Amino acid sequence: MKFVLTGSLGHIGLPLTKRLVADGHEVVVISSSEKRIPAIEKLGATAKVGNMLDEKFLTQALTDAAGAYLMTSFAHAADLGTPEQISKIVGGTYARAVKRSGVKNIVNLSSVGADQGPEVGTLHMYQNIEQTLNEVDDISLTHIRPTSMYYNLFGHIASIKQSGAIYESYSGDVFNSYVSPDDIAPVIADRLENPEFGTNVEYVASDEKTGNQLAEILGDAIGKKIEWVQISDSQKLQGLTNSGIPETLATGLTQMGAAHMLNSFYHDYKENRPILGKTKLTDFAQNEFLTAYNK
C-alpha cells in the first residue's frame, strides 16, 4: 500500500518509515528540506519536499494514498500564534486536504490531555485538531495520544549540570507517564496497515513514574544525585522566556506544567490505560540520556 507520512525523519518518522518500508509498502515522506532527500531515499522511501500546511501541496501528496500519518508539534507551529490559532490553521488544512484527496485512512498524532480544555495550555491545540478531523465523514481516523516524550527530558540537562536539580511547576510525587518514540512508531504502523472505520482514540506510553522516581533514575544513570524541585508558575514562565522561548509558547508550556497537578489531567488516560511499551525509563536514561549528558 502507499502511505504518506508528515514529519520528515523526526523522532517518530524515522522508525515509522523503516517499519513501513520493511513491511513492503510504498512510503512517501514529506519534508520541508531538500537536504533530507538523500536520507529518505536511502531508507527506500520517496521524498516529497514542501510545506505540509500548504493545502494544495498536501492534497496532491495525499491523493491515491491508502493512508496517511499526520502530525504537528507546538514547537514547530509556535509562530502561528496561540494554541487556538495553531489548531485552526493546522486542523483546517489537514481536514480539507483529506477531504479533497480522498484518502480514507488517517492516523493523527495527538497528545495526552487532548480530552481537556484550555487549562492544559499548549496541549489544548490537539483537542481542537482532533475535533476538526472528526468532522471529516466516511474515513478511518485514529488519534494517537502519546504521553510525555522521553526526549523532552534533554531540556533538564543544563539545570542538572549547573545545580543538580530538575525544576518543574508540579510536585515530585505527582504521577506522570512517559513514552519512547520507538514505542509509538509500531502503533502508528499497525493502525495504517489495519484501519478501523470511524473515529478511534489510542493512548501510547512506555513507563510511569513520579518526578522523584524520574530524578533518581536519571541520577543513577549519570552517577550524580538529582533533586526534583517544585517552582512557582511565574518562575517557570520566567525561566522559559529567559531561555529564548516566545512568550505565547512559554505561557502555554507553563499552563501545561501546572495542569499536571490536576486530577483530571491523567483521568482519561487511566480509564483507557494502554499496555506499556518495551522501552523503559531506565533504558532511555542509561543510553540516550547519558550520551546527551556527556556531550
DOKOLKE-682515 format. One record per residue (C-alpha): residue in three letters; x, y, z. Coordinates in steps of 0.1 Angstrom, whole numbers, padded with zeros to 4 digits, always signed. Last residue first. Layout:
<rs>
ALAXYZ...
</rs>
This chain:
<rs>
LYS+0281+0157+0253ASN+0281+0136+0284TYR+0245+0144+0291ALA+0234+0135+0256THR+0250+0101+0259LEU+0236+0095+0293PHE+0202+0105+0282GLU+0202+0083+0251ASN+0216+0051+0268GLN+0214+0046+0305ALA+0185+0070+0309PHE+0165+0057+0280ASP+0168+0021+0292THR+0160+0031+0328LEU+0129+0050+0316LYS+0116+0018+0299THR+0114+0009+0262LYS+0091-0021+0260GLY+0058-0003+0257LEU+0031-0001+0283ILE-0002-0018+0276PRO-0025+0012+0273ARG-0046+0028+0301ASN-0081+0038+0289GLU-0095+0049+0322LYS-0060+0059+0333TYR-0055+0080+0302ASP-0090+0096+0307HIS-0081+0107+0342TYR-0045+0118+0335PHE-0050+0155+0336SER-0083+0154+0356ASN-0066+0151+0389LEU-0050+0184+0383MET-0014+0190+0394HIS-0002+0180+0359ALA-0021+0210+0346ALA+0006+0233+0361GLY+0031+0220+0335MET+0007+0226+0306GLN-0001+0261+0319THR+0037+0269+0319LEU+0040+0254+0284GLY+0012+0276+0271THR+0028+0307+0286ALA+0062+0298+0271LEU+0046+0293+0237THR+0030+0328+0238GLU+0061+0344+0253PRO+0085+0330+0226ILE+0112+0307+0241GLY+0145+0325+0244SER+0159+0308+0275ASN+0148+0338+0296THR+0113+0333+0284LEU+0113+0297+0297GLY+0128+0306+0330GLN+0104+0335+0336LEU+0074+0312+0329LYS+0087+0286+0353GLN+0093+0311+0380SER+0058+0326+0375ASP+0043+0291+0377SER+0061+0285+0410ILE+0089+0260+0415GLN+0090+0224+0426VAL+0125+0210+0429TRP+0133+0174+0419GLU+0168+0167+0432ILE+0195+0148+0412LYS+0223+0129+0428LYS+0251+0122+0402GLY+0263+0090+0386ILE+0249+0097+0352ALA+0225+0067+0350ASP+0218+0067+0387GLY+0208+0104+0386LEU+0184+0098+0357ILE+0167+0070+0376GLU+0166+0090+0409ALA+0152+0121+0392LEU+0125+0100+0375GLN+0115+0085+0408ASN+0111+0119+0423GLY+0091+0131+0393THR+0067+0102+0397LYS+0070+0073+0373GLU+0050+0055+0346ASP+0067+0039+0316SER+0063+0033+0279ALA+0031+0050+0269VAL+0006+0051+0239TYR-0030+0062+0242GLU-0055+0052+0215VAL-0085+0071+0202ASN-0108+0059+0174THR-0131+0076+0150GLY-0149+0055+0123PHE-0136+0025+0104GLU-0107+0006+0119PRO-0075+0006+0099ASN-0051-0023+0098GLU-0019-0013+0080LEU-0021+0024+0090ARG-0032+0015+0125ASP-0003-0011+0128ALA+0022+0015+0116ILE+0010+0040+0141VAL+0014+0015+0169PRO+0048+0004+0157ALA+0060+0041+0157ILE+0049+0049+0192ASP+0072+0025+0211ASP+0103+0038+0193PRO+0091+0073+0200SER+0096+0065+0237VAL+0069+0073+0262TYR+0064+0088+0296SER+0036+0089+0322ASN+0035+0111+0353PHE+0021+0107+0388VAL+0028+0136+0411ASP+0053+0129+0440GLY+0078+0154+0427SER+0053+0183+0428TYR+0044+0204+0399SER+0060+0236+0385GLU+0092+0219+0375TYR+0129+0224+0382ILE+0152+0193+0378ALA+0182+0197+0400GLY+0219+0190+0403SER+0227+0228+0402GLN+0245+0236+0369LYS+0248+0201+0353ILE+0212+0192+0363SER+0200+0226+0352ALA+0215+0223+0318ILE+0204+0187+0313HIS+0167+0194+0320GLY+0157+0200+0284PHE+0170+0165+0275LEU+0139+0153+0293ASN+0118+0163+0263TYR+0134+0133+0245TYR+0114+0109+0267MET+0082+0122+0253SER+0054+0128+0278THR+0023+0108+0269PRO+0013+0097+0234ARG-0023+0102+0222ILE-0028+0085+0188HIS-0060+0098+0172THR-0072+0071+0147LEU-0095+0080+0118SER-0110+0056+0093ILE-0129+0077+0069ASP-0165+0083+0058ASP-0170+0119+0070VAL-0145+0145+0080GLU-0159+0163+0111ASN-0136+0143+0134LEU-0106+0160+0118THR-0118+0193+0133GLN-0124+0178+0167GLU-0089+0162+0168ILE-0072+0194+0158ASN-0091+0213+0185GLN-0082+0187+0211TYR-0046+0189+0200MET-0044+0226+0204HIS-0053+0222+0241LEU-0018+0208+0246THR-0004+0244+0247GLY-0022+0251+0280VAL-0039+0222+0297GLU-0065+0245+0313PRO-0077+0254+0278GLY-0099+0223+0276GLN-0095+0185+0281ASP-0097+0153+0260ALA-0065+0163+0242GLY-0046+0160+0275VAL-0024+0131+0263SER-0014+0140+0228SER-0023+0139+0191LEU-0006+0123+0162ASN-0033+0117+0136VAL-0036+0084+0118ILE-0058+0088+0087ASN-0073+0061+0065LYS-0097+0071+0036VAL-0076+0093+0014GLY-0100+0112-0010SER-0076+0140-0018ARG-0102+0167-0013LYS-0115+0155+0020VAL-0081+0148+0035ALA-0067+0181+0023ARG-0097+0200+0038ALA-0092+0183+0071TYR-0054+0188+0073THR-0056+0225+0064GLY-0084+0231+0089GLY-0067+0212+0117VAL-0034+0230+0112ILE-0048+0266+0108LYS-0075+0263+0135SER-0052+0243+0158ILE-0025+0269+0156GLN-0049+0298+0163GLU-0064+0280+0193PRO-0029+0271+0206THR-0020+0308+0203GLY+0000+0321+0173LEU+0014+0305+0141ASP+0050+0311+0152ALA+0047+0283+0177ALA+0040+0257+0149HIS+0073+0238+0150ALA+0075+0238+0188PHE+0037+0231+0191SER+0042+0199+0172THR+0023+0187+0142MET+0015+0153+0129LEU-0004+0135+0101TYR+0001+0099+0091ALA-0016+0090+0059GLY-0034+0060+0044ALA-0041+0042+0011ALA-0026+0071-0009ASP-0040+0080-0043THR-0040+0117-0035LEU-0023+0125-0002ALA+0007+0144-0018GLN-0016+0164-0041THR-0038+0175-0011LEU-0007+0184+0009PHE+0007+0207-0019LYS-0027+0224-0024GLU-0032+0229+0014ASP+0003+0243+0020LEU+0004+0234+0058MET+0026+0204+0049ASN+0051+0228+0034GLY+0071+0211+0006VAL+0095+0184-0004LYS+0083+0149-0013ALA+0108+0122-0006THR+0102+0086-0017ALA+0111+0058+0007GLY+0138+0031+0004LEU+0157+0041+0036LYS+0184+0057+0015GLU+0157+0077-0003ILE+0148+0095+0029ALA+0184+0102+0039PRO+0192+0115+0004ILE+0161+0138+0003ARG+0166+0154+0037LYS+0186+0183+0024GLU+0157+0192+0002SER+0140+0205+0034SER+0103+0208+0043SER+0099+0171+0044ILE+0070+0148+0034VAL+0079+0111+0034VAL+0062+0089+0007VAL+0062+0052+0016GLU+0054+0024-0009HIS+0048-0006+0014GLY+0069-0038+0018ASP+0067-0043+0055ALA+0104-0032+0057VAL+0094+0001+0041LEU+0066+0005+0067ARG+0090-0002+0097LYS+0118+0020+0084THR+0095+0049+0078LEU+0080+0046+0113PRO+0114+0044+0129LEU+0124+0077+0112GLY+0091+0095+0114ILE+0088+0091+0152HIS+0118+0111+0163GLY+0119+0130+0131LEU+0126+0117+0095SER+0101+0141+0078GLY+0071+0150+0100THR+0044+0140+0075LEU+0040+0105+0063VAL+0022+0093+0031PHE+0014+0056+0028LYS+0010+0036-0004MET+0000+0000+0000
</rs>
